[in-house]
Amino acid sequence: MKRLTDRQLRKLLDDLESDRVERKESFKGDVPKKARQAVCAFANDLPGHNQPGILFIGARDDGEPSGLDITEPLLLSLSDMKTDGNILPLPVLFVEKRVLKGAEMAVVTVMPSDLPPVKYDGRIWIRTGPRRALANEQEERRLNEKRRHKNLPFDTYPVPTAKLSDLVRVIFENEYLPRAFAEDVLEANNRTYEERLASCRMIASPDKITPTILGLLVIGKNPQDFLPGAYIQFLRIQGKELADPVIDEERIGGGIVEVLRRAEEKMKAHNYRAIDIESAPTHTIETPYPQVALQQILYNAVLHRTYEHTNAPVRIYWFDDRIEIHSPGGPYGNVTEENFGNPGITDYRNPGLADVLKVFGFIQGFGRGIAVARRAMETNGNPPAEFETSASAVVCILRRKS
């Protein structure tokens, strides 16, 4: 992301008619909500500027400084707009403190999205001149058309051999849509089934109704017919080595939501609880592994794995002394083998799938899974989670509580 010069920012700050600028005197009251609407609108870039939109915090409507003190907590709150999961797909934005017109301002630079339409709180926001507005049907169609000319992530690639009949309409309309869009938006929606699928990146476009990787993973009848490795292999091994006896085995397939729910239940069933009635006046219940850590590592493994050029599944090896979760595909994008797991370092190989997991409630925010798992392991008295990364896989090792 190219950093704008002070001169460029001052020019935008003074342009009262621009649809690339929004100004706020502070970040209180309903401003956080309106700021997220603005970020959503800038990311959609309906006019097609292909240039960043700028949100100034600490500026009045006329472009003059409001005298706001730009603190570190304020900058962190602005940065949270990127990863709190309320704007989907995740926006690309940069937050910084700048001195403009002799005063401090917080400047949020928002890049146009490669995956429009972008939604905030289930609604598609756009810029019409200097104002924000909700997209109508025609404007949403234009956003869908824009996406066709971008370099798409693999999870939004169309699958030429798949047909519309390979998707389950009832799951899309009864389970996904009510979670993905606000109720009032759905009630006022006159879009066709194909237009709704395209808006959610389940098919290539309303005119090219070929299901995408995402559509097959989420609402496909038999996703593994097209993506043979899109399942989880679970092995419960009685011992500490792969050659030891297997006492439980399951190949967990189906749609991504079903796969995750069944895998969670399988791990919960093996995470036996021990009840201690001797060492304390009241009995205590302990588990070998904190369930929340198992969940977070499982979600990460399914979300961040590669589905391209591989038939390898996510593998869960449950030994007597540890659990190993193997995810195909190494670190991606901004995440490298050197910085893997560091706070604030995140990127998404499958951004459409990330949206779906947020919609279905598997993840509440982004970039927090490993941190949550580490804290849960520490609280439960387990050794720290270990990660082994390579170009072809990420392996997480969770060791049993002693």
PEMO-V76216 format. One line per field, one symbol per residue. ss: DSSP state (~ for helix, > for strand, _ for the rest). phi: phi as a letter, one per 20 degrees, with the letter a starting at -180 (. if undefined). A space follows every 50 residues. Layout:
# PEMO-V76216
ss = ???
phi = ???
This chain:
# PEMO-V76216
ss = _____~~~~~~~~~______>>>>______~~~~~~~~~~~~~~______ __>>>>>_>_____>______~~~~~~~~~~~~___>>____>>>>>>>> __>>>>>>>>________>>__>>>>>>__>>>>__~~~~~~~~~~~___ ___~~~_>_____~~~>_~~~~~~~~~~~~__~~~~~_____~~~~~~~_ __>_______>>~~~~~~~>__~~~______>>>>>>________>>>>> >>___~~~~~~~~~~~~~~~__>>>>_______>>>>___~~~~~~~~~~ ~~~~_________>>>>>___>>>>>>>______________________ ~~~~~~~~~_________~~~~~~~~~~~~_____>>>>___>>>>>>>_ __
phi = .ffffgfffffffeefdfedccccfbccmefgfffffffgfffflgfmfl cfecdedocfgenefenfeedfgfffffffffdfnedcfgfebcdbecdc lmcfbeddddegfecfeeddlmcedcdcmedebefefffffffffgffdd eefffdffdgeecgfedeffffeedfgfeecfgffffeedffgfffgffe mecfafedeegegfgffecffbgffdcgeebdddcddeqccffffedbbb eddofffffffffffffffeegeddeddebgdfcdccfcfffffffffgf fffefeddlbdfefddddefdacddddfnegcmfecffdgnfgnebbcfc ffffffffgenfcebdmdgffffffffffenefffdcddbfdacddddef fe
